[in-house]
Amino acid sequence: MLVLLGFVLLARQRQIEILRDLQQEGAVSVTELAERFDVTDETIRRDLAKLANGGQLVRTHGGAVLSESAQVDAPFAVRQGANSDAKRAIAHAAAELVRPGDVVAIDASTTALELAIRLPPAPATNPITVISNGVGLIQRLADRPGLRLISTGGELDRTGACFVGSIAEATLSQFACSHALLSCRALDPRRGAGEAGPSHAAIKRLMLSISEQSHLLADSSKLQEKAVCFFAPLDRFTTVVVDDGLDEGRRGELERSTARLLIAPRPSAAPAATDPSGA
């Protein structure tokens, strides 16, 4: 039984890595994957068949390509490994916006999870209250002192590892927050922050409406992504926090579209976040 469990876990980890490769490259080869994971071609074919049955890829002769649905919304575990340096830099800069005693609404994005684990310490007498629809975020912070955690509950979106729907929205509507800290599926200087579907957009729109200040956390790769729907224009946010991977043209577009653009340097760049607006 233990051997079988180990086999299942190894297979699932392989499949997550295959999806990461597809997100980055767009296509994979059976032969190359078999060499990488030191398994047989038949083992990789079984992995690809399982992912194809779940609608996450399309089989091709000798490999697979990413399905259209997977391009819209990749599983949380896959997204968590993408652009990790940029996400950590953004999270570090955004965490400095939060103070003890604040009530913060945080979404279920992978960038928001990086932010949550970097929240500043707070005394038990003046904790930071975190309200989130993220499953992983609540689990990750469950044992941390100085935080008061509130989960929205609701309908579980397994792909996004989050709660959505009317129950989650009803929970959020009861609160008044100091800050909303949100990410997005896609970033468009003209249309704003976009999401993979209406249920995710509705949660983020509601978090914005109940918060005094709102901050969008988006790594520069989001400018290349596409969204199904948009939940807020960029000037709706108090601050837009991005990494330093922007070219000058894109940076200029964002500066013209936002109230305040905060550039968070990745580890290879300067050690601290900079604010182009001088604020």
C-alpha positions as CSV (number, residue, x, y, z in Angstrom):
1,M,0.0,0.0,0.0
2,L,2.8,2.4,0.8
3,V,4.6,1.5,-2.4
4,L,1.3,2.2,-4.4
5,L,0.8,5.5,-2.6
6,G,4.4,6.6,-3.5
7,F,3.8,5.6,-7.1
8,V,0.7,7.8,-7.2
9,L,2.5,10.7,-5.7
10,L,5.4,10.4,-8.1
11,A,3.0,10.2,-11.1
12,R,1.1,13.3,-10.0
13,Q,4.4,15.2,-9.5
14,R,5.5,14.2,-13.0
15,Q,2.2,15.4,-14.4
16,I,2.5,18.8,-12.7
17,E,6.0,19.2,-14.1
18,I,4.7,18.2,-17.6
19,L,2.0,20.9,-17.4
20,R,4.7,23.4,-16.3
21,D,6.7,22.6,-19.4
22,L,3.7,23.0,-21.5
23,Q,2.9,26.4,-20.0
24,Q,6.4,27.5,-20.8
25,E,7.1,25.8,-24.1
26,G,3.6,25.1,-25.6
27,A,4.6,21.5,-26.6
28,V,6.4,18.4,-25.1
29,S,7.9,15.3,-26.5
30,V,7.4,11.8,-25.1
31,T,11.1,10.9,-25.7
32,E,12.4,14.0,-24.0
33,L,10.1,13.6,-21.0
34,A,11.0,10.0,-20.6
35,E,14.7,10.9,-20.5
36,R,14.1,13.8,-18.1
37,F,12.2,11.7,-15.6
38,D,14.1,8.5,-16.2
39,V,11.0,6.4,-17.0
40,T,9.8,4.5,-20.0
41,D,8.0,6.1,-23.0
42,E,4.9,4.1,-22.0
43,T,4.9,5.7,-18.5
44,I,4.9,9.2,-20.1
45,R,2.2,8.2,-22.5
46,R,0.0,7.2,-19.5
47,D,0.7,10.5,-17.9
48,L,-0.2,12.4,-21.1
49,A,-3.4,10.3,-21.5
50,K,-4.5,11.2,-18.0
51,L,-3.9,14.9,-18.5
52,A,-5.7,14.7,-21.9
53,N,-8.7,13.0,-20.3
54,G,-8.8,16.0,-17.9
55,G,-8.8,18.4,-20.8
56,Q,-5.4,19.9,-19.9
57,L,-3.5,19.0,-23.1
58,V,-4.1,17.6,-26.5
59,R,-2.1,14.5,-27.7
60,T,0.0,14.8,-30.8
61,H,2.2,12.3,-32.7
62,G,5.1,11.8,-30.3
63,G,4.0,14.2,-27.6
64,A,1.4,16.8,-26.6
65,V,0.4,20.5,-26.9
66,L,-1.4,22.6,-24.4
67,S,-5.2,22.6,-24.7
68,E,-7.1,25.9,-25.1
69,S,-8.8,25.5,-21.7
70,A,-5.5,24.9,-19.9
71,Q,-4.1,28.1,-21.5
72,V,-7.0,30.0,-19.9
73,D,-6.6,28.7,-16.4
74,A,-3.7,26.4,-15.4
75,P,-3.9,24.5,-12.1
76,F,-2.7,26.3,-9.0
77,A,0.3,24.0,-8.5
78,V,1.5,24.8,-12.1
79,R,1.0,28.5,-11.7
80,Q,2.8,28.6,-8.4
81,G,6.1,27.6,-10.1
82,A,5.9,30.1,-12.9
83,N,7.8,33.5,-12.7
84,S,8.6,32.8,-9.0
85,D,11.4,35.4,-8.7
86,A,9.1,38.1,-10.0
87,K,6.2,37.0,-7.7
88,R,8.5,37.0,-4.6
89,A,9.8,40.5,-5.4
90,I,6.3,41.8,-5.9
91,A,5.1,40.1,-2.7
92,H,8.0,41.6,-0.7
93,A,7.2,45.1,-1.9
94,A,3.4,44.7,-1.4
95,A,3.7,43.3,2.1
96,E,5.3,46.6,3.2
97,L,1.9,48.3,2.6
98,V,0.3,46.3,5.5
99,R,0.5,47.3,9.1
100,P,-0.6,45.6,12.4
101,G,-4.3,46.1,13.0
102,D,-5.2,46.2,9.3
103,V,-8.0,44.1,7.8
104,V,-6.9,42.8,4.4
105,A,-8.8,40.9,1.7
106,I,-6.4,38.7,-0.2
107,D,-7.4,36.6,-3.2
108,A,-6.4,33.1,-4.1
109,S,-3.6,33.8,-6.6
110,T,-0.1,32.4,-6.3
111,T,1.3,35.9,-6.0
112,A,-1.0,36.6,-3.1
113,L,0.2,33.5,-1.4
114,E,3.7,34.7,-1.6
115,L,2.5,38.1,-0.2
116,A,0.6,36.4,2.7
117,I,3.7,34.5,4.0
118,R,5.6,37.9,4.0
119,L,3.0,39.9,6.0
120,P,4.7,41.8,8.8
121,P,4.6,40.5,12.4
122,A,1.8,41.8,14.6
123,P,1.1,41.4,18.3
124,A,-1.8,39.2,19.5
125,T,-3.4,42.4,20.9
126,N,-3.4,44.1,17.5
127,P,-3.4,41.3,14.9
128,I,-3.7,41.6,11.1
129,T,-7.0,40.2,10.0
130,V,-6.8,38.2,6.7
131,I,-9.9,37.4,4.7
132,S,-9.3,35.1,1.8
133,N,-11.0,32.7,-0.6
134,G,-7.7,30.9,-1.1
135,V,-7.5,27.3,0.3
136,G,-3.7,27.2,0.2
137,L,-3.3,30.6,1.8
138,I,-5.5,29.7,4.8
139,Q,-3.6,26.4,5.3
140,R,-0.2,28.1,5.0
141,L,-1.0,30.8,7.6
142,A,-3.0,28.6,10.0
143,D,-0.2,28.3,12.6
144,R,1.2,31.7,12.4
145,P,0.7,34.0,15.4
146,G,-0.4,37.6,15.1
147,L,-2.9,36.8,12.3
148,R,-6.7,36.5,12.5
149,L,-7.8,34.3,9.6
150,I,-11.2,34.2,8.0
151,S,-12.0,31.9,5.1
152,T,-14.9,32.9,2.8
153,G,-16.0,29.3,2.3
154,G,-18.2,28.7,-0.7
155,E,-18.1,26.5,-3.8
156,L,-14.6,24.9,-4.2
157,D,-12.9,25.5,-7.5
158,R,-10.4,22.7,-7.5
159,T,-8.3,23.9,-10.4
160,G,-7.9,27.3,-8.8
161,A,-7.7,26.0,-5.2
162,C,-10.2,28.6,-4.1
163,F,-13.7,29.3,-3.0
164,V,-16.1,31.1,-5.4
165,G,-19.9,31.6,-5.7
166,S,-22.7,33.2,-3.7
167,I,-21.6,31.9,-0.3
168,A,-18.1,33.3,-0.7
169,E,-19.5,36.6,-1.9
170,A,-22.0,36.8,1.0
171,T,-19.1,36.3,3.5
172,L,-17.0,39.0,1.9
173,S,-19.9,41.5,1.8
174,Q,-20.0,41.5,5.6
175,F,-16.6,43.1,6.0
176,A,-14.9,46.5,5.8
177,C,-11.2,46.1,4.8
178,S,-8.2,48.4,5.0
179,H,-6.6,46.9,1.9
180,A,-7.5,44.5,-1.0
181,L,-4.4,42.7,-2.3
182,L,-5.2,41.1,-5.6
183,S,-3.5,39.6,-8.6
184,C,-5.0,38.9,-12.1
185,R,-4.8,36.4,-15.0
186,A,-4.0,39.1,-17.5
187,L,-2.9,42.8,-17.4
188,D,-4.0,45.2,-20.1
189,P,-3.1,48.9,-19.8
190,R,-6.3,49.9,-21.6
191,R,-8.9,47.4,-20.2
192,G,-7.3,46.7,-16.8
193,A,-7.1,43.6,-14.7
194,G,-8.6,40.4,-16.2
195,E,-9.5,37.0,-15.0
196,A,-10.0,33.4,-16.2
197,G,-13.7,33.4,-15.6
198,P,-16.7,35.4,-14.2
199,S,-16.8,33.7,-10.8
200,H,-13.2,34.7,-10.1
201,A,-13.7,38.2,-11.4
202,A,-16.8,38.6,-9.2
203,I,-14.8,37.8,-6.0
204,K,-12.1,40.2,-6.9
205,R,-14.6,42.9,-7.8
206,L,-16.3,42.5,-4.4
207,M,-12.9,42.6,-2.6
208,L,-12.3,45.9,-4.3
209,S,-15.7,47.3,-3.3
210,I,-15.2,46.6,0.5
211,S,-11.7,48.0,0.8
212,E,-10.4,51.5,1.5
213,Q,-7.3,50.9,-0.6
214,S,-6.6,48.3,-3.3
215,H,-3.4,47.0,-4.7
216,L,-2.9,45.0,-7.9
217,L,0.1,42.5,-7.8
218,A,1.0,41.5,-11.4
219,D,4.3,40.1,-12.7
220,S,5.3,41.4,-16.1
221,S,4.3,38.1,-17.9
222,K,0.7,39.1,-17.3
223,L,1.0,41.6,-20.1
224,Q,1.3,38.7,-22.5
225,E,-1.7,36.8,-21.2
226,K,-5.3,36.8,-22.2
227,A,-8.4,37.1,-20.0
228,V,-12.0,35.9,-20.4
229,C,-13.3,39.0,-18.6
230,F,-12.0,42.1,-16.8
231,F,-12.9,43.1,-13.3
232,A,-11.4,46.6,-12.9
233,P,-9.5,49.3,-14.8
234,L,-6.0,50.0,-13.6
235,D,-6.9,53.5,-12.2
236,R,-9.3,51.8,-9.8
237,F,-6.3,50.5,-7.8
238,T,-4.4,52.6,-5.3
239,T,-1.2,50.9,-6.3
240,V,-0.2,48.6,-9.1
241,V,2.9,46.6,-8.2
242,V,4.9,44.9,-11.0
243,D,8.4,43.5,-11.3
244,D,11.3,45.1,-13.2
245,G,10.9,42.9,-16.3
246,L,9.0,45.6,-18.2
247,D,10.4,47.2,-21.2
248,E,10.3,51.0,-21.4
249,G,7.3,51.0,-23.7
250,R,5.2,48.8,-21.4
251,R,6.3,50.7,-18.4
252,G,5.2,54.0,-19.9
253,E,1.8,52.5,-20.8
254,L,1.3,51.4,-17.2
255,E,2.4,54.7,-15.7
256,R,-0.2,56.5,-17.8
257,S,-2.9,54.1,-16.8
258,T,-2.4,53.9,-13.1
259,A,-2.6,56.2,-10.1
260,R,0.7,54.8,-8.7
261,L,3.0,52.3,-10.2
262,L,5.4,50.5,-7.9
263,I,8.4,48.6,-9.5
264,A,9.7,45.7,-7.4
265,P,13.2,44.6,-8.5
266,R,13.9,40.9,-8.7
267,P,16.9,39.5,-6.7
268,S,19.4,40.2,-9.5
269,A,18.4,43.9,-9.5
270,A,18.4,46.5,-6.7
271,P,17.6,45.4,-3.2
272,A,14.5,47.6,-2.6
273,A,11.3,48.5,-4.3
274,T,11.2,51.8,-6.1
275,D,8.3,54.1,-6.9
276,P,8.6,55.9,-10.2
277,S,6.0,58.4,-9.2
278,G,8.2,59.6,-6.3
279,A,5.4,59.1,-3.8
